[in-house]
Amino acid sequence: MRAHVPSYELIAPRELPHALSMLGEGFRPIAGGTDVMVLFEAGKLEHKRWMSIRGIAELRYIDITADHVTLGALTTYTDVRFSAILADEFPLMAQAAALTGGIATQNRGTIGGNIVNASPAADTPPALLVYDAEVELSSLKGSRWVPYTQFHKGYKLMDLASDELLTAIRLPRRFGGWKHFYRKVGTRRAQAISKVCFAGLKRGDEVRIALGSVAPIPLFLESPDLSAISPIDDIRSTSRYRMQVAKNIMEDFLRAS
Ligand SMILES: Cc1cc2nc3c(=O)[nH]c(=O)nc-3n(C[C@H](O)[C@H](O)[C@H](O)COP(=O)(O)OP(=O)(O)OC[C@H]3O[C@@H](n4cnc5c(N)ncnc54)[C@H](O)[C@@H]3O)c2cc1C
């Protein structure tokens, strides 16, 4: 059943401080809306006070310094796909973006939204984990940076207070000499939610590995040991299939030169 539109409130602040103050009034952010509007259309969006942050220009940028590439939370998949520095130094981000939904979703969907929607099947989190990303969380009290490996605490549970907005994602520029490997397995080549998603970096004997869709949160591993993964049966796949696919991709990754 579709949602009853008049029972919702929507505001659209243009300035970050205004948006942060409205979080305290119980408004929740909508960025691209590509997750939120699916719930809305299905009549399953229980929260009623929403704030579009899409018009806050200062949250959409890709900034390059000597040590980091920083993405504003509103950076879209399309922005990622067309960024030369990301293609060059963080190609798993570009690959994850290119494999996300279709063009319309890539034009609207944001990296901040992908992170905070916190689906275990989301496609950018494995790339962000292997690249040792940090996320910036901002409130009226100030900002803090949290290592992305520490951000997801359990299924849809995050180190994010109700008065905080995710404002940026920072990638350290130190993976230039590594081999980069990304694999998404879904029902189709396009417009498919991952059954298993894998990002890996390799340099000599060192590996950095992350998987999606195999645990309640995107999982980071510092060795090829898959004992930490606990895939579930759901409408998209079975636990047994996911486990086997994860093993197969791991083997491909370890063999890749
Ligand atoms: C057709 C279709 C195909 C899709 N395919 C894929 C796919 O292949 N892979 C994939 O991973 N996802 C996919 N998605 C899901 C979705 O597009 C992504 O998760 C997207 O990145 C969400 O970003 P958004 O800006 O649209 O988030 P929104 O829908 O605006 O928000 C999602 C959640 O994040 C919160 N939020 C958003 N921004 C912030 C912020 N800055 N700070 C705090 N909270 C915030 C919102 O309150 C909400 O809870 C698909 C969706 C659709 C409709």
The ligand as an SDF file (V2000), in Angstrom:
LIG
                    3D

 53 58  0  0  0  0  0  0  0  0999 V2000
   16.7320    0.6290   -8.4330 C   0  0  0  0  0  0  0  0  0  0  0  0
   17.7190    0.6460   -7.3090 C   0  0  0  0  0  0  0  0  0  0  0  0
   18.9050   -0.0500   -7.4530 C   0  0  0  0  0  0  0  0  0  0  0  0
   19.8620   -0.0520   -6.4390 C   0  0  0  0  0  0  0  0  0  0  0  0
   21.0130   -0.7520   -6.6160 N   0  0  0  0  0  0  0  0  0  0  0  0
   21.9470   -0.7580   -5.6310 C   0  0  0  0  0  0  0  0  0  0  0  0
   23.1610   -1.4960   -5.8010 C   0  0  0  0  0  0  0  0  0  0  0  0
   23.3980   -2.1290   -6.8370 O   0  0  0  0  0  0  0  0  0  0  0  0
   24.0660   -1.4610   -4.7850 N   0  0  0  0  0  0  0  0  0  0  0  0
   23.8400   -0.7610   -3.6250 C   0  0  0  0  0  0  0  0  0  0  0  0
   24.6990   -0.7760   -2.7280 O   0  0  0  0  0  0  0  0  0  0  0  0
   22.6910   -0.0650   -3.4360 N   0  0  0  0  0  0  0  0  0  0  0  0
   21.7470   -0.0430   -4.4100 C   0  0  0  0  0  0  0  0  0  0  0  0
   20.5780    0.6520   -4.2370 N   0  0  0  0  0  0  0  0  0  0  0  0
   20.3450    1.3380   -2.9560 C   0  0  0  0  0  0  0  0  0  0  0  0
   20.6560    2.8490   -2.9510 C   0  0  0  0  0  0  0  0  0  0  0  0
   20.6520    3.3990   -4.2530 O   0  0  0  0  0  0  0  0  0  0  0  0
   22.0140    3.1490   -2.2910 C   0  0  0  0  0  0  0  0  0  0  0  0
   22.0740    2.6070   -0.9900 O   0  0  0  0  0  0  0  0  0  0  0  0
   22.2880    4.6640   -2.2500 C   0  0  0  0  0  0  0  0  0  0  0  0
   23.6580    4.9010   -2.0630 O   0  0  0  0  0  0  0  0  0  0  0  0
   21.5160    5.3720   -1.1490 C   0  0  0  0  0  0  0  0  0  0  0  0
   21.8910    6.7390   -1.1940 O   0  0  0  0  0  0  0  0  0  0  0  0
   20.7850    7.8770   -1.1240 P   0  0  0  0  0  0  0  0  0  0  0  0
   21.5120    9.1580   -1.1210 O   0  0  0  0  0  0  0  0  0  0  0  0
   19.7620    7.7010   -2.1630 O   0  0  0  0  0  0  0  0  0  0  0  0
   20.1720    7.5430    0.3350 O   0  0  0  0  0  0  0  0  0  0  0  0
   18.7570    7.9580    0.9160 P   0  0  0  0  0  0  0  0  0  0  0  0
   17.6880    7.0610    0.4080 O   0  0  0  0  0  0  0  0  0  0  0  0
   18.5350    9.4140    0.7940 O   0  0  0  0  0  0  0  0  0  0  0  0
   19.0270    7.6360    2.4710 O   0  0  0  0  0  0  0  0  0  0  0  0
   19.3120    6.3180    2.8930 C   0  0  0  0  0  0  0  0  0  0  0  0
   19.4790    6.3150    4.4110 C   0  0  0  0  0  0  0  0  0  0  0  0
   20.6470    7.0200    4.7800 O   0  0  0  0  0  0  0  0  0  0  0  0
   20.3290    8.1390    5.6280 C   0  0  0  0  0  0  0  0  0  0  0  0
   21.2360    9.2020    5.1760 N   0  0  0  0  0  0  0  0  0  0  0  0
   21.4450    9.5890    3.8930 C   0  0  0  0  0  0  0  0  0  0  0  0
   22.4340   10.4990    3.8420 N   0  0  0  0  0  0  0  0  0  0  0  0
   22.8440   10.6920    5.1320 C   0  0  0  0  0  0  0  0  0  0  0  0
   23.8430   11.4990    5.7380 C   0  0  0  0  0  0  0  0  0  0  0  0
   24.6500   12.2840    4.9980 N   0  0  0  0  0  0  0  0  0  0  0  0
   24.0080   11.4290    7.0720 N   0  0  0  0  0  0  0  0  0  0  0  0
   23.2150   10.6260    7.8280 C   0  0  0  0  0  0  0  0  0  0  0  0
   22.2450    9.8390    7.3130 N   0  0  0  0  0  0  0  0  0  0  0  0
   22.0840    9.8630    5.9810 C   0  0  0  0  0  0  0  0  0  0  0  0
   18.8670    8.4240    5.4120 C   0  0  0  0  0  0  0  0  0  0  0  0
   18.2930    9.0240    6.5520 O   0  0  0  0  0  0  0  0  0  0  0  0
   18.3340    7.0160    5.1590 C   0  0  0  0  0  0  0  0  0  0  0  0
   18.1620    6.3440    6.3850 O   0  0  0  0  0  0  0  0  0  0  0  0
   19.6130    0.6720   -5.2400 C   0  0  0  0  0  0  0  0  0  0  0  0
   18.4010    1.3930   -5.0890 C   0  0  0  0  0  0  0  0  0  0  0  0
   17.4770    1.3760   -6.1170 C   0  0  0  0  0  0  0  0  0  0  0  0
   16.1880    2.1490   -5.9380 C   0  0  0  0  0  0  0  0  0  0  0  0
  1  2  1  0
  2  3  1  0
  2 52  2  0
  3  4  2  0
  4  5  1  0
  4 50  1  0
  5  6  2  0
  6  7  1  0
  6 13  1  0
  7  8  2  0
  7  9  1  0
  9 10  1  0
 10 11  2  0
 10 12  1  0
 12 13  2  0
 13 14  1  0
 14 15  1  0
 14 50  1  0
 15 16  1  0
 16 17  1  0
 16 18  1  0
 18 19  1  0
 18 20  1  0
 20 21  1  0
 20 22  1  0
 22 23  1  0
 23 24  1  0
 24 25  2  0
 24 26  1  0
 24 27  1  0
 27 28  1  0
 28 29  2  0
 28 30  1  0
 28 31  1  0
 31 32  1  0
 32 33  1  0
 33 34  1  0
 33 48  1  0
 34 35  1  0
 35 36  1  0
 35 46  1  0
 36 37  1  0
 36 45  1  0
 37 38  2  0
 38 39  1  0
 39 40  1  0
 39 45  2  0
 40 41  1  0
 40 42  2  0
 42 43  1  0
 43 44  2  0
 44 45  1  0
 46 47  1  0
 46 48  1  0
 48 49  1  0
 50 51  2  0
 51 52  1  0
 52 53  1  0
M  END
$$$$
